[in-house]
Amino acid sequence: MADQEDRDWQRLDKWLWCARFMRARTDCAALVTRGRIRINRQATDKAHARLRLGDVLTVPVRGQVRVVRVLALAARRGPPAEAAMLYEEVEG
């Protein structure tokens, strides 16, 4: 049986948008296609890369590099408090 998006996995660009790393989903996709994002230490340039629970992302945004662990997949783009529940910061 094939995975179902938003239940077992989620597109990287969609998750970044729902987690409010950028304002527009197109900006999230552009950040990914520039090869700046890492999933579990592996660089990716695919906006459609599959993101799963427990994955660790390295995201350069707003002049800093953030390392976060995925705690949940997003059902929708909600308010900032809801978005913050999708991940936890990883101490480096």
C-alpha positions in Angstrom: 0.0 0.0 0.0 1.4 3.4 -1.0 2.1 6.1 1.6 -0.6 8.7 2.0 0.6 12.3 2.1 -0.2 14.2 5.3 -0.7 11.0 7.2 2.6 9.1 6.9 4.7 11.8 5.1 4.4 15.3 3.9 6.1 17.3 1.1 9.0 19.3 2.5 7.9 22.6 1.0 4.4 22.2 2.4 5.6 21.3 5.9 8.0 24.3 6.0 5.1 26.6 5.0 2.7 25.1 7.6 5.5 25.4 10.2 5.8 29.1 9.3 9.5 29.1 8.3 8.5 31.4 5.4 5.4 33.4 4.5 4.7 31.9 1.1 4.8 28.2 0.1 6.6 29.3 -3.1 9.3 30.9 -1.0 9.7 27.6 0.9 10.0 25.7 -2.4 12.6 28.2 -3.7 14.7 27.8 -0.5 14.7 24.0 -1.0 15.5 24.1 -4.7 18.6 26.2 -4.0 19.9 23.2 -2.1 20.1 24.9 1.3 18.0 22.5 3.3 19.2 19.2 4.8 17.1 16.3 5.9 18.9 14.0 8.3 22.2 15.6 7.2 21.5 14.9 3.6 21.3 17.9 1.3 18.1 18.0 -0.9 17.0 20.3 -3.7 13.6 18.6 -4.1 10.6 20.6 -2.8 8.6 17.3 -3.0 11.1 15.4 -0.7 9.1 13.3 1.7 9.3 14.5 5.3 8.5 12.0 8.1 8.1 12.2 11.9 11.5 12.3 13.6 13.4 13.7 10.7 15.9 16.4 11.5 16.0 19.5 9.3 18.8 22.0 9.0 17.2 25.2 7.7 19.0 28.5 7.0 16.4 31.2 7.4 16.5 34.9 8.4 20.2 35.1 8.9 20.5 32.0 11.1 20.7 28.3 10.8 18.0 26.4 12.6 18.1 22.7 13.4 14.7 21.2 14.2 13.2 17.7 14.7 9.8 17.1 13.1 7.3 16.2 15.8 4.1 16.2 13.7 2.9 16.6 10.2 0.7 19.6 9.5 -3.0 19.2 8.8 -3.2 22.9 7.8 -1.3 26.2 8.1 -2.5 27.4 11.5 -1.6 30.2 13.9 2.0 30.5 15.1 1.3 28.7 18.4 0.0 25.7 16.4 2.9 25.8 14.0 5.4 25.7 16.9 4.0 22.4 18.0 5.1 20.8 14.7 8.8 20.8 15.7 11.4 21.2 18.4 14.7 23.0 18.3 17.7 20.6 18.4 20.6 21.8 20.6 23.8 21.9 18.5 
